[in-house]
Amino acid sequence: MRISFALKRSQLLVTAALATSLACSGKSEQMVPVSAQGDQRLMAMGRNALERKHWVEARGYLQQLLDAYPRSQLAGDARLGIADSYFNQKGRSNLILAIADYRDFLTFFPNHPRADYAQYQIGYGHYRQIQSPDRDQEPTELAVEEFEKLVQLYRNSRYAEEGRVLLEECYETLAESEFRIGLFYFEIRKHCRASIPRFQRVIDNFPTFSKMDEVHFRIGSAYDSCRQPEEALPHFRQIVDHFPESLYREEAQAKLSTIQVEKTDEPKKPPQ
């Protein structure tokens, strides 16, 4: 499955991104001696560095916390802070590392109060990598998968509300991509049969697509070009009946009338 392949490829990129990040870490953070409240001090220093947007410094303090106090109650917050530092640092490699760290956080702390936030960030990390509809839609598909998981697992979360909005944007992008492929086959390649499945996928999978009237018009026209007028009829009717403001309504009505006249003029088969 395409999404599974994308996940495997992203996992390989994490390794490369981590190596790059370590090689470019730059400034060394201050080592804090282990003490009774050392984890709290490290957490405070890490958060302070995050607020100042000193991402590498923040990771240093938070990683110290995890190494020196693995059982600390702040371990979850520290892991989340490390993920945030990568997420906010420029570069696709850092974004890949952030997504991997948010996943690790959810693995180790599935019941953490901020688990919904981590799941949202995974989806948003993929969302930030989305390209135009005529480019590879792998990041869009991954964003959809993660946002759908967000709204299913954390439906009452405020992040779920934001996720639903972004999910609709992702659906629109995927629908537009599929639609453009259909148009390419129909208008450029003049291959009506190859275009029909593409248009049908948009109808089946993306019912809220903003160009649905045009999709029905194009698939109806494709069926008509393929000499399948009976298949074209319901799509032209859909435009006439449900899209009164559509720019394609008048032409759809004309095509309906033409097909119906042709049906009337067909010679009747003699009774057997």
N, C-alpha and C positions, 0 to 999 in steps of 0.2 A: 504493500500500500504506500502511496506517495508520502503521506504524512509520517509514517514509520521511518521511511528512508531519510526524510528531512531531519528527524530526531537523531538518527545515527550519525548523520553528517555533522550536526550541531555538536554532538558529543566529541567528535574528533577535533572539531575546531576549538573546543574548550581547552584541550591539552596544549595546542599551539598558542592560544591566547594567554594561558597562564604562564608559559615560558617567556613570552614577550613581556608580560607585566612584571615578572620577577626581575628580568634583565634591566628594565627601565625604572625600577622602584625609586631610585634617587636617594632622597633624604632618609637617614635612619632615625627611627623614633627613640625616645629615651626609655631605657630599661627600668622598670619599676620593680623593686624588691618584693618578694612574696611576703604578705603580711595578713593579719586577720581581716582587714577590710580592703585588701589590695584589689579585689575584683571590682569593688564599687569605685575605687579611685581610677582604675583603668577604664571603666565604663564612662565615667565623667570626662576623662581626658579624650577618649575616643569620640564621644558626642560633641565635645567642644571642637575637635578637629573637623568633624563633619560639618558643623555649623559654619566653620571658617573655610569650608570647601578645600581642605587639605586632605585629599582622599588617601594618599599613600600613608601619611602620618596616622590618620584615623585607623586604617587597616592594621598598622603596626600595633597600636595599643589594644585593639579588639582581638587580634590574634594572640597577643600576650595573655589576655584574659582567658581565652579558650585553652591555651597550652598550660597555664599555671593553675587554673581553677576549672577543670573540665566538668565538675559537678555543681558549679555555681548556678544559682537561680537566674543569673544574668546571662548565662550562656546563649540562650535563645536570642536575646536582644543583641548580643555581640555578633552572632552569625548574621542576623538581619542587617546590622550596621555595616558589616563587611560587604554584603550583597548591595546595599544602597550605595556604598562608596564606588563600587565598580559601575553601577547603573548610572551614576551622575558624572562619572569621568568620561571624557570624550573618547570616541573610537569604537568601532564595531567589535573589536576583540574584547574590550571591557564589557560591552553589552552582553556578549556571549557568556563571559564569566559570571556576570550578575545573574543571568537566567539560571545557570548551573547552581549558583549559591542559593538562590531562592528555592530551587528544587530540593537541595540538601536540607535547607531549613525545614521545609514541610515534611521531609522524611524523618528528621530527628525530633521535630516539635509539631506534630500534626494537630495537637489540641491547643496550641499557643493562641492567646487572644488576638494576635495579629496574623494569624494564618490566612485570613481573607485578603489582607493586604499583600502578602507574599504571592498568593495565587494571582491577584490582579497584576502585580508587577511582572510576573512571567508572561502573561498575555500582552501587557503593554510593551514589554521588551521586544516581542515579535512584531507588534503593531508598529513600532518605530522603524522597523526594517522593511515595511511594505513599500512596494514600488508601484508604478503606474499600471493600469489594467493591461497594457500591451507587453508587460514584462513578466518575468517568472513570479508566480503567485504562491510559491512555497511559504514565505513568511506570513502571508494572509491566511493560508490554511492552518498554519500553526497557531496564529492568534485566535482564529475561530475556535479551534479545539480547546485552548486554555480559557477563553472567555466563557465558552459554554460550560466548562467544568466549574468556573467561578459561580455562575448564576444557578447551577444545580446544587452545589455544595453549600453556598453561602447566600441563599436567595434573599435574606433579609438584611444583608450587609449594605452599607452605603457604597462599598466598592462594587457590589453587584449591580447597583443602579448605573454607575459609570460604565461598567462592563457591558451592560445591555446597549447603551448608546454606541459604544465602539464596535460592538458585535454587528449592529445594523450597518455601520460604515463598511465593515469587512464584507458582509453579505453583498452590499452594493458593488464593491470592487470586484468580487469574484463573479457576480452576475455580469457586470460590464465586460470582464475579460472573456467569459464564455460567449457572450453576445457578439463581441468583435470577431471572434474566431468564426462564428456562424456567418457573419457578414462577409468575412474574407472568402469563405468557400462559395457563398451565394453570388456575391457581386464581382469578385476578382477572378476566382477560378471558374465561375459559372457552373458550379457543381451543386445542383439543388439537393441531391440525396445526401451529400456529406454535410450540408448545412442544417438539415432538419433535426438530427439528434442534438446538435448544439443548442438550437433554439428551444427544443423541448426540455433540455436540462435546466435552462433558466426558468421556464414555467413551473417545472416540478420542484426545484430546489430553492428558488428565490422569489416567492410570491409577492414580496413587497418591493421588488425592483421598480425603480422610478420610470423605466422605459417599457413597462409591460405592454402598453398598447402597441408600441412599435414591434415588440417581439412577436405578438400575435399577428400583426400585419405581415412581418417578414416570413414567418413560418407558413402562414396562409398562402403567400405568394410563392414560396418554395414548393409547396404541395401542388399549387396550380401549374407551376412550370414543369413539375414532374408528371403532369397529366393525372393528378389525383384530386379532382375537384371536390369529391365527397369529403376528403380529409381537410380540405381548405375551408369549407363552409363554416364549421363551428368557430374557427379563429376569426373570420371576418365578422361573424355574428357577435362574438365576444366584444369586439371593438364598438360595434353599433349599439349594443345593448348596455355596455358597462363603462364606456369611455366617451361620454357625450361631448367633452371638450377636446378630444384628441384631434390632432392635425391629420390623422389617417382615417378619420371616420367617414368623410365623404368618399374617399377612394375605396374604402372597404365596402361601403354601401353599393358603389358602382360594380365592384367585383362580384358581390353577392347577386346582384341583379343579372349580371352576365352569365354567371354559372347556372342560375335558376332558369334563365331563358334557354340555355344550351341543353339543360336537362329536359325541358319541355319539348324541345325540337328533336330529341333523340327518337329514332324510329322504334316503335314498340315491337317487342319480340312476339312472333305468332304463337298462339297457344300450342302446347305439345299435344 
